[in-house]
């Protein structure tokens, strides 16, 4: 049983009732499409491109809550593995799940879960708590990405950190701030109705 004093409904519950598995599947499919579009808004770079994907991951987490968000990200990886061009630069297939940037893809599941968990606690409804929790969720995907790069290239953790974290710090800080502002604004607008 959920503790009602700490559980808050994610934003999706203000829009639609997700009682049936069909609605849940439709919701995760729309989230998968959103992730695929965000991944393809990118600046090619090696070994990891600059994309809007991580912003989309935070928004999916906050919008859907932890369970549906994690399912959406697993569905996203599944359709990408099947070959649909949902990963950065229009890539797809199993090779993309073993590329240098694959660690980030796996980290997205956990980042979305944490963002969803934070949303279920109402942290996305306030600016400061939203920024802090989205920053934490965002760092999770970097942990996966940097560790994966270390093993992929057989380099030191510091070299992987320089390659897979430092080039993204400024842009990605902006992403979790934008995610916070979007969710904060959505909640304020829904409160006015």
N, C-alpha and C positions, 0 to 999 in steps of 0.2 A: 504494500500500500504506500502511496506517495505521501510524503509529509507536506501537507498543504501550506505550512508556514514558510517553507523554503522553495517550493516548486512554483514556477511561473510558466504559463503557456508560452510557447514560441510564437512569433508573429503570424505564422501561417494559420494558427487557430483563430485569428481575428478575421480571416478572409473566408475560410471554408472548413467544413467538418471533414475530418479524415478518418471516418469510422470504417470505411470499407477498404479492402486490400486493393481494389481497382483504383480508388482515388489516391492511395498511397503510391501505387506504381506510376500513375500519371504524374504525380508530384515529383517523384525521384527522377522520372524521365525528363521532365521539364528542367530540373536542376542539372541533369547530365548535359542537356543541350546548352544550357547557360554556361556551364564549365567549358564545354567544347568551343563555344564562341569566344569566351574570355581567353582561352589558351591560344587561339589563333590571332588575337590582337597582340602581336609580339614584335620585338626587335631581335633579329637573329644574333646570337653570340655563342661562343664556344667556351666551355662545354655546356653551359646552361643559358638558354635565351631569357631575355626580359619579357615577361608576359603579364597579363592581368589575371592570370589563373589564381594566384594566391589571394587576391582580393575577392574573387568569386567564391573561393573555398570558405573564407571567413563569413561572407554574406549567406551562403548556403547553410553553414552551421548555425548562424544566429537566426535565420529565417525559419528553418525547419526543426531545430532542436537536435539533440545529439544522436538519437537513433536513426531518424530519417536522413540526417545529414551524412552519417557514416554509411548508410545504405546507398545513398546517392553517389558517394565517392567510390564505393565498391562497384556500383553499376557503371560508373564512368570508366574505371580501369578495365572492366570487363568488355565494354563495347569498344574501347580503344584497343584491347588485346585482339579482338575479332578483326581489326583492321580499319575500322572507321576512323576518319582523319580528325579525331577530337583532341589530340595532343598538340603541343606547340609546333608551329610551322606546318600544320596540316599532316603531321605524322600519325601513324597508328600501327598496329601489329605488335607481335611479341618482341620484335627487336627494340621497339621504343621502351618496353618495360625492362630492358637490359642495357639501355643507353646510359651515358654519364649522368643524365638528369633524372634517371628512374627513382633514385632515393627520394627526391622531392615528391614525386607522384605517390609513393607509398606513404610518405609523411602527411600528405593531404588528408587521408582518412582520419588520422589522429588529431590533426589541427582542426578539422571540421567538427569532430566529436567534442573537443575542448571548447570551441566557440559555441557549439550547441548547448553544452552543459552550462556555460556561463550565461547564455540567454535564458535557460530554464531557471536560473537563479535571479533573473532580472538585472544582471549586470550591464546588459546592452541598452538599458533604459536611462542610464546616467552617463554623462560624458567621461568622467575620470575613471570610473570602474570599467566602462566600455573600452577605453584606450588601454588600460592595464591588462584586461583579460584577452583582448584581441592581440595585443603585443605578445603575450605568453603563448597563445595558440599559434601565432605566426612563427615564433621561435622553434616550436616543435617540428615544423616541416623542415626548418634549416638543420636541425639536429640529424634528421634522417638523411637529408641531402648531403651534408658535409661528411658524415660517416661513410655513406655510400661512395662518395668521390674518393675518399681515402683508400678504400679497398679496390675500387675500380681502377684507379691509376697506380696503386701500390706506392703511395706517397705518405708523407707524415701528416698527422692531423692538422698541424699548423699550416702546411701547404694547402691542404684541402680547405681549411678555413679561409685562407687568402683567396683561393680560387672560387669557392662556392658560397661565401658569406659576405665578405667585405665589399665586393662590387655592387651588392644589392641593398646595403644597409639604408641609404637615404631614400631610395625609391620605395622600399618595402615599409619603412616607417610611415611614409605617406599613405600607403595602402591600408594599414590598420587604423590610421586616423580617419581616412575616408569611410571605411567600413563602420566605424563608430558613429560618425556624423550621419551616415545613411540610416542606420538602425535607430539612433536617437531621434532623428526627424520623423521616421515612420511611426514610432511610438507616440510622439507628440501629436502628429496629425490624427492618429487613431483615437487619442484621448479627447480630441475636440469634437468628434462625431457623437 
